[in-house]
């Protein structure tokens, strides 16, 4: 049985092997037939579309460019505390060019450049600007041919008329209604407010992720820069069908093509209301009229509000916001007094206005009592070599208390107590007043200043720390540096009884329709860790500076308001000649910091005159002019508003 089964198995297997090739051949034949039929149908469809319907579809393709256009957001406006507009938007027209619509790949380069030069002529562009435009269009990458290029911003009505009149030869060129930043007060408060202008190619690489495009503007200084994201808003987007020349298409097919598209409306930027009073700003600027370089800062001692902040020389933000001529740029760059620097936030040697730090340290450390005296013979001999450190009054002040030393600005008194305190203790007390660190105002690359210590000198001074450095530091000389803003905030803290505020330049933020969305509250930076008696004694000394016959500013006291403060003359180089006999760069810095009225201070002011000479003779009249005008013009209005 087993033997008879094996031949049968082989027979069946042999039969299956003969049938299988026959079945596969038949299936493959039908597959080839189906493939040939499908390919034939496809070729016939291609032939039909290209031959019979070619013209129709070519026309549709010609008409089916979807052009997307960014709708710029309205930039938020900036107001002063009395809602005077200080940075606004004015209607304007910009010229844009879309390379894909302006020219095609078959057009000779000479013809394209010729039309570009005619466009530049219509827009009164310079030869340099014209060549830059030609190069920009020539370098456009294929992927960017549909991205509009900014040709010129803020064209005149005559230029607008020329472009519109010659529109038939300027395919792809469009005039876009927009707005232009405008600063009604021109140079007034320009460092604080700042300006805007176009981003460049390098900036675009970093800013593209935030939605910026070539031709967009951004803040460059002050409030405009620091609060750029808030002021900028969000752009909108619209689209339309155009032909290959960029002409809008309104036929039924084009409208049907756009039926699914919904425009995105732009979102306006937020408005910013400052703490600044532009009338007081005008007073500060006028007070600096006789000086080439300097700064004045005025703050409210009750809350840290910056009432005004002026730096000179200044600049016109309307020129720097895209309309600066080459000559103006060169003139600014070559100006030795550096108009683009905000001197209210740069650090300088303070001189005698820094003596309040040494006085506070001496009183708080118990080194001196208010009634204790030290003798000033006109100099102080220091060290084994008996090196003489001179007082500004070479005949000496005699025996003086701390209040008298402040009033008469006796250097010898502060040399003696400074030596006993040591440079590190002086640095600690300087830190209490906010010196040596940024105030936190947040604009214009604020300087922290310098408060030297033993370690600081060991690292930076060639000879390492020397004992004489302490004496220089005690009177605000040596390597000590402060900013006018720091000094205004420190004297405001003395005026209000010991509260050191952060400076505040923004009162509140609004939506475009004027709805307040955030109020900035006062922020306390520190409480001076001093006994009430210490501040009382220091204030008495500052009172005597102005209102006592021994005071260095007695000649400039005001009849209508009681002022307290301190004069300061900071030597830039060591010399014994008159300021008038040396070059500008070698003259003393002139300072005056003070507040008024003494009993209920409303305003604290720091005046800095860059190489301005004497603190009393030069800075004194400047600060008194500010106080006088403030209490005549500004203070009465503030009282009425409060009532």
Order of alpha helices (4+ residues) and beta strands (2+ residues): alpha-alpha-beta-beta-beta-alpha-alpha-alpha-beta-alpha-beta-alpha-beta-alpha-beta-alpha-alpha-beta-alpha-beta-alpha-beta-beta-alpha-alpha-beta-alpha-beta-beta-beta-beta-alpha-alpha-alpha-alpha-alpha-beta-alpha-beta-beta-beta-beta-alpha-beta-beta-beta-alpha-alpha
